[in-house]
């Protein structure tokens, strides 16, 4: 595939399904070689890789828990050895839980933050030297509307997403002089396959969205594609809100 991302190498974490899958497919369509990361579902990762390759794109699957520092180091070393380095990192991996604060234990709190926030730190720290050496790059982390509105039973998710936005702003300042741009995408409700631990989607949700619908995974992928591509070359340290007008900045 030829496109605006031709010659770029992209790593998308949590890319076996839903938003991560859509991002991986779109980046590959526009020419990037995509490393499709997953933690435990090898079949899902392999399916995304096969889908990209069937469309004429280039993709590699890599199983690694982004909250495991040695696993992240091995993944980055493998990407460097096989593909020469990394230009794009999309930190999409995250867990959903619905637990009331008064019933939440520390183990669950740490589990959520370890994947979404610690994982973003570990992957960015592992990827940044490669990006600097290659003359620049782009990091995008998937935040969310919950940290801006406040959502019951998801204080750990909200905290992790708030941390992601702070991390990206700090890295934008530190890595910007090296040509590495760092931003967040903060979706509102998205039409995805929800796992059992995520709980049911709240009723009446569409009433609060002026556009009258949830986002599609392709809506989110398009925003990420903009931020990592040449069109977003001057966007740095920002949070791009995609919620149909549910939350206005």
FENQUITA-V824971 format. One record per residue. N is the residue number from 1. RES is the residue in three letters. SS is DSSP state (helix for helix, strand for strand, loop for the rest). PSI is psi in whole degrees, -180 to 180 (none if undefined). Layout:
# FENQUITA-V824971
n=[N N]
res=[RES RES]
ss=[SS SS]
psi=[PSI PSI]
This chain:
# FENQUITA-V824971
n=[1 2 3 4 5 6 7 8 9 10 11 12 13 14 15 16 17 18 19 20 21 22 23 24 25 26 27 28 29 30 31 32 33 34 35 36 37 38 39 40 41 42 43 44 45 46 47 48 49 50 51 52 53 54 55 56 57 58 59 60 61 62 63 64 65 66 67 68 69 70 71 72 73 74 75 76 77 78 79 80 81 82 83 84 85 86 87 88 89 90 91 92 93 94 95 96 97 98 99 100 101 102 103 104 105 106 107 108 109 110 111 112 113 114 115 116 117 118 119 120 121 122 123 124 125 126 127 128 129 130 131 132 133 134 135 136 137 138 139 140 141 142 143 144 145 146 147 148 149 150 151 152 153 154 155 156 157 158 159 160 161 162 163 164 165 166 167 168 169 170 171 172 173 174 175 176 177 178 179 180 181 182 183 184 185 186 187 188 189 190 191 192 193 194 195 196 197 198 199 200 201 202 203 204 205 206 207 208 209 210 211 212 213 214 215 216 217 218 219 220 221 222 223 224 225 226 227 228 229 230 231 232 233 234 235 236 237 238 239 240 241 242 243 244 245 246 247 248 249]
res=[UNK UNK UNK UNK UNK UNK UNK UNK UNK UNK UNK UNK UNK UNK UNK UNK UNK UNK UNK UNK UNK UNK UNK UNK UNK UNK UNK UNK UNK UNK UNK UNK UNK UNK UNK UNK UNK UNK UNK UNK UNK UNK UNK UNK UNK UNK UNK UNK UNK UNK UNK UNK UNK UNK UNK UNK UNK UNK UNK UNK UNK UNK UNK UNK UNK UNK UNK UNK UNK UNK UNK UNK UNK UNK UNK UNK UNK UNK UNK UNK UNK UNK UNK UNK UNK UNK UNK UNK UNK UNK UNK UNK UNK UNK UNK UNK UNK UNK UNK UNK UNK UNK UNK UNK UNK UNK UNK UNK UNK UNK UNK UNK UNK UNK UNK UNK UNK UNK UNK UNK UNK UNK UNK UNK UNK UNK UNK UNK UNK UNK UNK UNK UNK UNK UNK UNK UNK UNK UNK UNK UNK UNK UNK UNK UNK UNK UNK UNK UNK UNK UNK UNK UNK UNK UNK UNK UNK UNK UNK UNK UNK UNK UNK UNK UNK UNK UNK UNK UNK UNK UNK UNK UNK UNK UNK UNK UNK UNK UNK UNK UNK UNK UNK UNK UNK UNK UNK UNK UNK UNK UNK UNK UNK UNK UNK UNK UNK UNK UNK UNK UNK UNK UNK UNK UNK UNK UNK UNK UNK UNK UNK UNK UNK UNK UNK UNK UNK UNK UNK UNK UNK UNK UNK UNK UNK UNK UNK UNK UNK UNK UNK UNK UNK UNK UNK UNK UNK UNK UNK UNK UNK UNK UNK UNK UNK UNK UNK UNK UNK]
ss=[loop loop loop loop loop loop loop loop strand strand strand strand loop loop loop loop loop helix helix helix helix helix helix helix helix helix helix helix helix loop loop loop strand strand strand strand strand strand loop loop loop helix helix helix helix helix helix helix helix helix helix helix helix helix loop loop loop strand strand strand strand strand strand loop loop loop loop loop helix helix helix helix helix helix helix helix helix helix helix helix helix helix helix loop loop loop loop strand strand strand strand loop loop loop loop loop loop loop loop loop helix helix helix loop loop helix helix helix helix helix helix helix helix helix helix helix helix helix helix helix helix helix helix helix helix helix helix helix helix helix helix helix helix loop loop loop strand strand strand strand strand strand loop loop loop helix helix helix helix loop loop loop loop loop helix helix helix helix helix helix helix helix helix helix helix helix helix helix helix helix helix helix helix helix helix helix loop loop loop strand strand strand strand strand strand strand strand loop loop strand loop loop loop loop loop helix helix helix loop loop loop loop loop loop helix helix helix helix loop loop loop loop loop loop strand loop helix helix helix helix helix helix helix helix helix helix helix helix loop helix helix helix loop loop loop loop loop loop strand strand strand strand loop loop loop loop loop loop loop]
psi=[132 146 -175 -21 13 134 -8 150 126 139 125 117 151 44 14 -17 172 -131 -44 -42 -46 -39 -46 -44 -42 -42 -39 -38 -33 16 -10 148 122 128 114 110 142 165 -43 -23 84 -38 -41 -43 -46 -35 -39 -42 -46 -37 -42 -46 -36 -27 3 7 -179 127 151 137 144 117 124 138 115 -12 -1 108 -48 -36 -40 -41 -41 -40 -45 -37 -39 -42 -42 -43 -40 -35 -3 -9 -169 140 -27 132 127 110 93 -20 136 163 146 134 152 103 131 144 -42 -11 -1 132 168 -32 -42 -42 -49 -36 -46 -48 -31 -36 -56 -45 -53 -40 -40 -39 -48 -43 -39 -42 -37 -33 -30 -43 -37 -43 -43 -44 -29 4 10 176 -169 135 130 131 143 107 -145 167 -24 -34 -17 -33 -29 118 127 149 13 38 -33 -39 -47 -42 -41 -39 -38 -41 -38 -44 -39 -40 -46 -37 -43 -43 -31 -38 -43 -39 -14 -43 -18 7 14 116 139 123 168 149 127 93 154 -149 133 140 90 171 112 132 164 -35 -18 -19 170 152 134 143 153 15 -40 -22 -25 6 109 -34 -10 18 159 160 150 161 -28 -31 -44 -42 -38 -37 -42 -44 -40 -45 -32 -11 -179 -25 -27 26 -19 15 121 132 23 159 117 114 129 91 14 15 8 -35 127 129 none]
